Amino acid sequence: MLKGFTAPRSPRGIAALVPPPPWHFAGDVLAVEFWNDPDVSVQILPSGVELDERDRGRSVALFTDYQFTAQNEEYLDPARYQCRGFSVLLDAMWKGKPIAWCPYCYVDNDAALMRGWIQGYPRKFGTVHLTRTFAASSMASAPLAHDGRFSACMSAHGRLLVQASVTLREKAERLAGFLDRRIVGRRYFPRLSAGMHDKPAVDELVRCVSDHSLITNIWIGEGDLNFPEVYGEELEMLGPLKVGRAYRFSFSYSVTDIEVLADLTA
């Protein structure tokens, strides 16, 4: 009997691209709050999801540098299970409850790509870079201190898609009013069968469920954000009209479950 949580299934199951959950993550984040044109961003919402009328167009650009493990010390295989990513989260509503809708997401690792599709993140391949800080003090290590400066960028297929910069101003105990919404995505797997191209095998709105979440080393500051227009992408349509607060922090959490909000194939 072939084994494995994902393809490729194999006799021992260790060839699978992603091991079975629970999954555990830890890393660093650079984030910039921004507002886009609500008349444009409303067009990327699926049926049943609406813009949050209290703050139309409010979004977050997230750059992440993290590593992953399941139950077999996968973090000791950094070439396979370290990842850098970029995501956009848009303030929205589902049946009267605030959510964060994820319309675009990029990662630099095939295992992260597959995990994202399983979780409902619309991931594509991209190259992400973030300024790092290290325990050893140096001119080359960005300081987690007042006026500390960080930057991040994401490109795909040799083209720059996002560029951000952050200047830290003050340390905080918590992310008040920021990243406090459950992320909602769409699990979508089409059919190749003739006559079935518009009838996907899976089309679900899902809410991501995480446990043991920890956010620490929080710094708040000022940011700048730019989405250049690129052929073959539509990310620039969500480009910022206004930029708000910026953040740098570290995180950890675990994933064991997902909540299906709606089956859109019905």
C-alpha positions in Angstrom: 0.0 0.0 0.0 1.3 3.4 -1.0 1.7 6.0 1.8 2.1 9.7 2.2 0.0 12.7 3.2 0.4 14.3 -0.3 1.8 13.3 -3.7 4.0 11.6 -4.5 2.7 8.6 -2.5 5.4 6.0 -2.1 6.1 2.7 -0.3 7.5 4.3 2.8 5.7 7.6 2.5 8.8 9.8 3.0 8.8 11.0 -0.6 5.6 13.0 0.0 6.1 16.7 -0.6 4.5 17.6 2.7 4.4 15.4 5.9 1.1 15.0 7.8 0.0 17.5 10.4 0.3 18.8 13.0 2.5 21.5 11.4 4.6 24.0 13.4 6.1 27.3 12.3 8.5 29.9 13.7 10.0 33.0 12.1 10.2 36.7 11.7 7.8 39.1 10.0 8.0 42.6 8.4 4.5 44.0 7.9 3.1 47.2 6.5 -0.5 48.4 6.8 -2.0 50.1 3.8 -5.2 51.1 2.1 -6.1 50.4 -1.6 -9.0 51.4 -3.8 -12.1 49.7 -2.4 -13.8 49.8 -5.8 -10.9 47.7 -7.1 -10.3 45.4 -4.1 -14.0 44.4 -4.0 -13.5 42.7 -7.3 -11.2 40.1 -5.9 -13.7 38.8 -3.3 -15.5 35.6 -3.8 -19.3 35.2 -3.4 -20.4 35.7 0.2 -17.3 37.7 1.2 -17.7 41.5 1.5 -15.4 44.4 2.2 -15.4 45.7 5.8 -17.4 48.9 5.5 -15.9 50.3 8.7 -12.5 50.7 6.9 -12.9 50.0 3.3 -9.7 48.9 1.5 -7.6 48.4 4.6 -4.9 45.7 4.0 -1.7 44.3 5.2 1.5 43.4 3.3 3.3 40.6 5.1 6.9 39.5 4.4 7.9 36.3 6.4 11.1 34.4 7.0 10.4 31.2 8.8 11.0 27.5 9.2 8.7 24.5 9.5 8.6 21.2 11.2 6.1 18.3 11.6 6.8 15.4 13.9 10.1 14.2 12.6 12.4 17.1 13.3 12.0 18.5 9.7 13.6 21.7 10.9 16.9 19.9 10.7 16.4 19.8 6.9 16.6 23.5 6.3 17.1 23.3 2.6 13.6 21.6 2.4 11.7 23.3 5.2 12.9 26.9 5.5 10.9 29.4 3.6 10.4 33.1 2.8 7.0 34.4 1.7 4.8 37.3 0.9 1.1 37.7 1.4 -1.6 40.3 1.2 -4.5 40.3 3.7 -7.6 42.4 3.0 -10.1 43.4 5.8 -13.4 41.8 4.9 -16.6 40.3 6.4 -18.1 36.9 6.3 -21.7 36.6 7.5 -21.3 39.6 9.7 -17.9 38.5 11.2 -14.6 40.3 10.5 -12.1 38.2 8.6 -8.8 38.7 6.7 -9.2 37.7 3.0 -6.0 36.4 1.3 -6.1 37.1 -2.4 -2.4 36.8 -3.2 0.5 34.8 -1.7 4.0 33.9 -2.8 6.6 31.5 -1.4 10.1 30.3 -2.5 9.7 26.6 -1.5 7.7 23.8 -3.1 6.6 22.2 0.2 5.3 25.6 1.4 3.5 26.0 -2.0 1.7 22.6 -1.4 0.9 23.4 2.2 -0.6 26.7 1.1 -2.9 25.0 -1.5 -4.1 22.5 1.2 -4.8 25.4 3.6 -6.5 27.6 1.0 -3.7 30.1 0.3 -3.4 30.9 -3.4 0.4 30.5 -3.4 2.7 31.1 -6.3 6.5 30.9 -6.6 8.3 34.1 -5.7 11.7 35.2 -4.4 11.5 37.1 -1.1 14.3 38.9 0.7 14.1 40.6 4.2 16.7 42.6 6.2 17.8 40.4 9.1 18.9 41.1 12.6 21.4 38.9 14.5 22.4 38.4 18.1 26.0 39.6 17.4 26.0 43.4 17.2 27.3 44.7 13.9 26.9 47.4 11.3 25.5 44.5 9.1 22.8 43.5 11.7 19.7 45.7 11.6 19.1 46.8 15.3 15.8 46.1 17.0 15.8 49.6 18.4 14.4 53.1 17.9 15.2 54.3 14.3 16.2 50.7 13.3 15.7 50.3 9.6 14.5 47.2 7.7 13.5 46.6 4.1 11.9 43.7 2.1 11.1 42.9 -1.5 9.5 40.2 -3.5 10.0 39.3 -7.2 8.7 36.6 -9.5 10.1 35.5 -12.9 12.8 38.1 -12.6 10.4 41.0 -12.1 10.1 43.1 -8.9 6.5 42.9 -7.6 6.7 44.5 -4.1 9.1 46.7 -2.3 8.8 47.9 1.3 10.8 49.7 3.9 10.2 50.1 7.7 11.7 52.4 10.3 11.1 51.3 13.9 9.9 53.8 16.4 8.8 52.0 19.6 8.6 48.6 21.2 5.1 47.2 22.0 3.6 44.5 24.2 1.0 43.4 21.7 -0.4 44.0 18.2 -3.4 46.1 19.1 -5.9 46.1 16.2 -3.5 44.4 13.9 -3.6 40.8 12.5 -6.4 40.1 14.9 -8.7 38.5 12.2 -9.0 34.9 11.2 -7.5 34.4 7.7 -9.9 33.1 5.1 -8.8 31.6 1.8 -10.2 29.5 -1.0 -9.3 25.8 -1.7 -9.7 25.5 -5.4 -8.7 22.5 -7.6 -10.0 22.5 -11.2 -10.9 19.5 -13.4 -9.0 18.9 -16.6 -11.8 16.7 -18.0 -13.4 18.0 -21.2 -16.6 19.9 -20.4 -15.7 20.2 -16.7 -13.2 23.0 -16.8 -15.7 25.4 -15.1 -16.7 22.7 -12.5 -13.9 22.4 -10.0 -13.4 19.2 -8.1 -12.9 21.3 -4.9 -14.1 24.9 -4.3 -14.3 25.8 -0.7 -14.1 28.9 1.4 -12.0 27.9 4.5 -10.9 29.6 7.7 -7.4 28.8 8.9 -7.2 27.4 12.4 -4.0 27.8 14.4 -3.0 26.8 18.0 -0.3 27.8 20.4 0.2 31.2 18.7 2.9 33.4 20.1 4.0 36.9 18.9 7.0 38.5 20.5 9.7 41.1 20.0 7.1 43.5 18.6 8.3 46.8 17.2 6.0 49.5 15.6 7.2 52.1 13.2 6.6 53.9 9.9 6.6 52.2 6.5 6.7 52.7 2.8 5.3 50.3 0.2 5.2 50.1 -3.6 3.7 47.5 -6.0 5.2 48.0 -9.5 3.1 47.0 -12.4 4.2 43.7 -13.9 3.1 41.8 -16.9 1.4 38.5 -15.9 0.5 39.6 -12.4 -2.4 41.6 -10.9 -0.9 42.5 -7.6 -0.4 46.1 -8.5 -4.2 46.5 -8.6 -4.1 46.4 -4.8 -1.3 49.0 -4.7 -1.4 51.4 -1.8 -3.3 54.7 -1.9 -2.1 55.3 1.7 0.4 53.6 4.0 -0.2 53.3 7.7 1.8 51.6 10.5 4.6 49.2 10.0 5.7 46.3 12.2 8.6 43.9 12.8 8.0 40.9 15.1 8.7 37.2 15.7 6.0 34.5 15.7 5.3 30.8 16.2 2.1 28.8 15.8 0.8 25.3 15.0 -1.7 24.1 12.5 -3.9 21.0 13.0 -7.2 21.8 11.5 -9.2 23.9 9.0 -12.8 25.1 9.1 -14.9 24.9 5.9 -17.1 27.9 5.7 -18.8 27.2 2.4 -18.7 24.6 -0.4 -18.9 26.7 -3.5 -19.4 23.7 -5.7 -22.9 23.2 -4.3 
